[in-house]
Every structure is written in structure tokens, then in C-alpha cells.
Amino acid sequence: MSSHDNIPAAIGDDQSLHSPSSSAPPSPESMNETHLADKAAAAEELSADEAAIIFSFLTHQDIMRARVCKTWRDAAKKTLVPLCEFRVESVRSYNAMRVMATALPNLQQISIHSLRRGHKYSDGEDAYERVARHTADYSAHDINIISSFTKLRVLHIDEAPLNGSYPVLFSFSLLEKLIIKDCEYLKWDLEMLQGLHSLKELDFNRNSRLTGNLSSLGALKDSLEKVRIHSYKLSDSFMDLADFPRLKELDLYGTTVTGHIGDIRGQDFPTMESLVLPESVHGGMYYEFQSISDVPSFMHTIHLLLQRTPTLFDKDWLSGPFFGWSLSERSPDWYDGEMEAWVNDSPLPPFKFKVVQAGSRRGWSWCSCSDYDDENECHSCEINWLDPEPSSESSDYEAYIEALKRIERRIDFYRGYYDPPTELQYRRLCEGEG
């Protein structure tokens, strides 16, 4: 029998209210008093440990409401509260957290948000003086009480009024998920995470004061599974995480990390499922190539990575106009065709390139899509195929032919060109002499 089966009996049935009685029917008031007395007696029959087991199936709201006697209050202090979000987003909810710091210290999930206008958390170490002066008249609330929740596994901080450094936020040895977003004046460094040996997922976005080196995450090598960091002050090579055995998702878009996608070898990122890299990485999103001749070998590398892990790069980014791989304007191969395109109502030179997928067959092509072009308006060069054509007997052949027809409709203006035309060839195409 499960612990749930005992809950009604444990907290008291009302059968005594239906037993025969020779006296006059009790009044509603006396019935209610009897009911409460029976409940209290049943509650006292449970030990704190037994009640804690029952409480472990309840939300934090229900547990707080259930603390009707000393035994159950003691049980609440022992209960490992199930994972359910407790949001601190007002003075009232902050005060509730203060109570729970003593009454329910084994809370496992907390979200810290704005306390509303005129309220802030007490300034941290090395606080920004300008911000401190501006908020000097605000009511300050102590964030350090969060240290009472020693069993914390999920901590989400979003737009919280924090100013300075708060080591207490990085002191939870059981923490598995840490999200910090839009905390403009929170000072912190990746080195502050080194004691979080249970951390599986971190998500840091729009935190302008975050500093540090990616190599600092080495202390979390055996636990990290998802890493998302968007901070321009983050340095080091993304390859510093290549030997993390559990890392499945890595998103460093918006950082200044370095490296080369071509440096990824077969043994690197053994469990990686999704990879997003910034333009500061050779081959990252919006990376600009210095030569047309550099692109074929790079696309072969992308092909090998996708063969190993088909989900490594988001297909909508790879095959749409948004991934942003292009030829640099500083390249000797680049020329300005904007005037010719405008005068002759022609597409721009095809200085962007993307992955092309037809069924199971993969290739790539140069194109003239802008970041905001409809895919149907994209003018493509011929496809540089990376896979052989599937057999007409294969189950994929029909899907391949259908996709190929759609692709070839975009090969119009630049038909016959597998690379961007030279400037002279482009002008002739625009004048109708191609």
C-alpha cells in the first residue's frame, strides 16, 4: 500500500460524527469543534518523520497551510519539497520567502525577480556607487536569507534589483540548474561557479557585467549538460569544452570566444546534440570568409559534422537565409554590385552561402538572399553536392526529386555558376549578356 493510501486515515476520518447517540443532536458549532479535535488528535499520532513523507508529495503552498500543530511544523522543516517554482516577485512574496527560510528550508526551486518600484535587494560587495546613490531611498531587503535553502536545485534570477557581487548566490552544492538573465548590475565571474559540482544546466543571458574565461568551467566538466552564455566579455576558445563527457547543448552566441569549427575532431564533444557559435569563431554564425576558395573545404567540414550529429546545427538556420555565412567585404573577391542590381532590377551578387537539403542528399550553394528575404525570393547558384544522388530504387528517391524541383526553381539568374561570378561576369548578367 502506498503512502497516499494512508493519508485520509492519518489526518482523520469523520466517522465518529455518524455514530449513534442517545443524546440530542449536536449543534453545528460542537460538531465543528469535535471535527477539529479529531483532526488534531490524528495529527499528533503521526511522527514528524511520517508526516514529512506525506508532505513530500505536496506543493510548498499546501505544506505551509498544513502546519497546524508542532509535529507538522517540525515535519515541514524536514520535508524535501518537490520541485515546483516559488517566485519572489513582490515584497509580499519576499516576506513569504523569509518565513519559509525557517519553516520550509528544504525548498528546491526558487525564482528571484523584481520586487516592484521602490524596493531592492541590499547592495552587494563592490556595488556600483552611482546605482547605490540612485536607489538610496529604496527599501532594501536581505538576499542572503536565500542561503537557508541548502537543498536548492534550481535557481532562476531574472531582472532582479541586484547591485554588486553576491557570493551567496553561488554557494549551493546541490544546485543543478542556474539561470541568470537581465541583471545589469550584478557583478560576477565564471570562477564563482567552481563549487557547484552538481550543476547540469546554466543559462546566462543579457548580463553585461559577467566576466571570466570559458576554461573556468573545467571544474564542472563531469556534470554540465547544457551551457548557454551570451556575454561579450567572455573569452577563451570554445574548444576548451571539447572533452566535457556529458555536454549536449552549447550556445555561445553573442560571446567573443574564439576557435575554428574545423578543429572539431571525432572524439571532441562526444555527446553534443546542438551547437551555436558566434562570429568570432571561424565558421560561427555570421562569420565572414576572406576568400571564395576557402568555402568548399569548410562546407566539407560542416558536412562531416552533420553526418556525425544531424541535429548539431539548427536546420532552419543552416538552410534559410539567416545563418549569415558570407564573403567579407574586405575579401579581394568581393565587389559592390548594388548599383547594377538597382539599375537593372537584378539580384545582388551571390556572396552568401547556405546548406541545401534534398531528401537525404546534402549540398550547399552561393546565393543572394538577404537576412530578411523570403526564401522563395532567394537567387541561388548551382548546387555543390556533398552526397551522391540517391538510387532511383531507394525509398528516399521520390522525396529527393520533389525537393530538387523546389531547389532548382531558385537557380535562375545564376544558372551555370557554381561560384559567384566575377565582377565583369556579374555586370554582363545584369545587362542581359550572360
N, C-alpha and C positions, 0 to 999 in steps of 0.2 A: 504493500500500500504506500502511495506517495505521501510526501509531507502535506500536499494540498488536501488530501482526503481527511486529514485530522484538523484542518483549520476551523471548520464550523464547531466541532466538539470542543476544540481547545479554547475558543473565545466565548463559548457558552451558548447552548440552545435555550429556547424559551419554553420547553415542555412543561416546566413547573407552573407556567401560567395557565395551563389547560387541565391541571389535576383537579379531581373532585374536591369540593369544600362544602362543609355543612354550614359555614358562616355566610353572612350576607356577601354579595358580590363586591369585590374590592373596587375602590374608586380609581379612576384613571391615574390620579396622582400617585396612589400607593402602588399601582401596577408598574408605573414607570420607575419608582424607587426600587421595587423588587427586581425589575429588569436590570437596572444599573448595578445593583448589589450582586446579582448573579454573574454579570459580566466581570465585575471586579474580582469576585472570588475565583472565577475561571482563569482570569489573567494571572492571579497570584500563584495558581497551581503550576504555571509554566515557569521553568527556569529561564534566566536571561539568555543562556546559550540556545535553548529550544526556541524561544521567541525570535532570536536573531536568525535562525534558519528560516523561519516563516517570513520574516521581514525581507530576506534576501530575494524574495520573489516579487516585491512591491517596488513602486517608484519612490523617489525621495519625498514627494508630496504626501503619499499615503503613509510612509513611515513616520514623518513628522506629526501627522494627525493621529497616529496610533499610540503615541507616547502618553498613555492615560494613567500610568502608575509607575512607581520607581523601577519595578522589574523591567517594564517595557522601555523605559528611558535608558536603563543600563543596556538592554538588548540593542537599542538603536545605535549606541556608541560602538557596539561590537560588529554590527552588520556591515558586510561588504555590499555596498549599494550597487544594484545592477547598472550597467552603462545606460544612462539616459541624461540628456543635456539639462544642466542647470544654468540659466542665463542671468548674468549680473548686468542689468541694463538700466538701472534706476537706483536711487537711494534706498527705496524700499527693498529691492532685491539684494542690494549690498548688505543691508541690515539683516536680511534673512541669511545671507552667507555667514555673517558674524555669528549668528546663533548656531548655524549648522557646523561651524568650525569646532564647536564643543559637543553639540548634540548628535552630529552625524559626521564624524571625522573621516569615515571611510568612503566618502563620496569619490567616484571615479572619473567624473566628467564635468568640467566647468567651462563656460564661455564668458569672457570678460569683454564688455562693450562700454559705450559711452554712458556716463551717469547723468546725462542731461545738463542743460546750461546752468552755470554757476557752481558746478561740482567737479572735482578732480580727485585723482589719487595723489597722495603725498609725494612730493618731489623725491626722486631717487638720487643716487650718487652722481656727482658731477653733472648736475642738472643745468640746462641752458638758462642763463640768468635772465635773458630777455623774456623767455616764456614764463619763468618764475615770477618776474615782476608783473607781467600782464595778467597772471592768474592769482595774484597775491590775495585778492579778496574772495576767492572761491572757497567753498567749504571743502576741506581736504579729508580724504578717507584713506585709512591704512591698508595698502595692498598686501602687506606682509602677513596678514592673517591667513592668506592662502597656504602658507607653509604648514598649517594644521592638517591639511588633506594629504597625508603621506602616502595614500594608496592611489593617488591621481594617475590615470592612464591616458586621458585625453584633455588637452588644454588648448582652447581656442581664444585668441586675443585679437579683437577687430575694432579699430577706431577707438581704442581705449585712451583716456586722457593721461598718458604717462609721460614723464619728463625726466630724462636721465637714465642711469643704469640701475637695474633691479636684479641682482644675482638670485633672489628668491624664486624668480620665475623659471630658473633652470636648475632647480635643486631636487627634482622628483625622480628618484632612481627607478621607479616602475613606469615612468611615462613612455607611452608607445606612439602617441600622435601629438605633434605640436604644430599649430597653425598660428602665424602672426601676420596680420595684414593691416596696412594703412595706419601704422603707428609712427607718425612723422618724427616725434622727438624721443623715441625710445632708443637709447644707446646700447648696442650690444655687438658682440663679435662671435663668430662661429666657434671660437675656442671655448666659449661658455657652455657649449653643448657636450663637452667631452665626458662629463659624468653621467650622461643619460644613456647608459649601456643597453637599455631595453627599447630605445627609440626605433620604430619601424618606418614612420612616415613624418616628413617635415615639409611644410608649405609656407614659404616666406615670400610675400608679395607686397610691393609698393612700400617698402620700409627704407627710407633714404639714408638712415643712419647705420644700417647694417654694414659691418666691415669684416675682413678676415680672408683667409685663404681656404680654398676648397680642400687642401690637404689636411686641414684641421678635423675633417670628418673621418679621418682614418681611425680614430678611437671608436667609431660606431660601425666599423666595417662589417662586423658579423651580425648586425641587426637591421640595418637600413634596407628598406624595400622600395620606398618611393621618396624621391627628392625633387622638390620644385622650389627654385630660388630665382627671384627676379630682383637683382640689385646690381647697379652699375659699378659698385665699389668692390665687387667680388673678383678675385684674381686667381691665378694658377691655371693649369691645364685640366680639361675635363677628363683626361686620361688618368688623372690621379685616383679616379674611382673605378678604373677598369677591372680591378681584381676584387671588387665587392661581390661576394658569392650570392647574395640574396637580392641585389638591386634589380628591380623590374621596370621602374619608370624613372627617367631622369629628364628634367626640364630646366634648362639654364638660360632660357630665352630672356634677353634683357640684361644679362651679366656681361662682364668683359673677360670671361675665361678664354683661354687660347687652346690651340691644338689643331689637329688635321684629321678629318674623318678617315682619311686613308691610313692613319696609324692604327686603326682598329684591326686586330688580328683575331683569328679563330678562337683563341682562349680568352679573349677580353669580353667583359660584360656577359658572363655565361648565362644569366637568367634574364637579360634585358628584353623587354617587350615593347617599350616606347621610348624614343629619344628625340629631344628637341634641343638644338644648339643655336647659339647666337651667331651673328655675322662676324664676330671676332674670331670664330673658329673657321678654319679653311673648309668650306663646304657647308657651313651652317646656314640658317635661314637668312635670305637676302645677301648672301655672300656675292661679291663681285669678282669675276675672274679677269686676269690680266691678259689672257691670250685665248683665242678660239681653239688653238691646238691643245690647250690644257684640258679641255672639256671631255673628249672621248674617254680618256683613261679614268677621269673622275667618275663618269657615269658608269663605267665598268665596275668601279669600286662600289658604287651605290647598288648596282645590280647584285653583286655578290652578298652584300649585307642583307638585301631584301630576300635573297634566296635562303639565307640562314634564318632570318626573322621577318616574315612578311608584314608584320604589324609595326616594324621598327619606326617607320615614318608614316604620319597620317596620310592616307591615300588622297584625301581631298586637297591637302596642301601640295603633295607631290605632282598630282595630275592637273590641278587647277592653276589659275594664273597667280596664285597668292604666295607660293613658296619663295619666289623672288630671286632665284639664281639668275644672274645676268652677266653680261660683259661690261667691265668697268669703262667709264668714260675716259679713264687715263690709259686705256689699252691702245697700242698702235693700230689695232684692228677696228677700233670704233670710229664712227663718223656721225655727224649730225644730219639726219635726214628729215628733220621736222618741216623745213620749208618745202622740200619736194613733195612730201606727203600732203601738206596743206594745199599747195598749188594744184596738184594733180588728183586730189582726193584719193590718195593711195595709203595703204597701211605704212606704219613706221618700220624702220629696219628691224629685222628679227633678232634682236640682241638679248632675248630671254630664252631660257630653255626649261623643259619640264619632262617628267616621266610620262610615257604613253603606255596604256594597258589595253590590249585587245584579247579578251578571254584570258588564257593563261600565258599569252605571249607578251613580253615586256620590251619596250624600246624607249627612245627619247627623241625629242626634236627641238630645234630652234623655233621660236615663234615671236610674234609682235604683240602679244597680249599685254595690256597694262594691268596694274593692280586692281582696277575696278571694271575691267572689261567683262562683258558676258562671255562665257566660254564659247558660245556659238559665233561670236564676233572675232574670235582669235584666228589669225592667219598663220598657218604653220608651214615650215619647210618639210621636206620629205623625212620620213621616219628612219632613224638609225636603229635598226632592230638589234636587240641583245639576245633574243631567243630565236631558235629556228621556227619556221611555220609549222603549226600542228598538223598532224596527218589528217587527211580527209575522212579517215575511218575513226578518228578519235571522238569521244563524247563531247569534247570541247569545241570541235571544229565549227559547228553552226553558230555558237556564241561568238567565236573569233571572227567569223565572216561578218556578222551583224555589227560588231564593234568596229571592225575595219572600215565598213562603209561610212559610219559616222565620222571616223577619223579622217578619211580621205576627202570628205566634203570641206574640210578646213585647209586642205592643201590645194590652194588655187593660185594666188598671186605668186607664190614662191615654188611652184611646181618645178621639179628638176634640180632644186638646190637642197643639198644635204647639210651645208654650212651656210651662214649668212653670206649674201652676195657682197662683192667688193663695192666700194662707193660708186665706181663707174657702172658696174652692172646694175646697181640699185637705181641709178638715175635713168638708165635705159628702160628698166622695168616700169618706172613711173611714167615715162614718156611713151610707153606702149611699144617699145622696140626690143623687149626681152625675148 
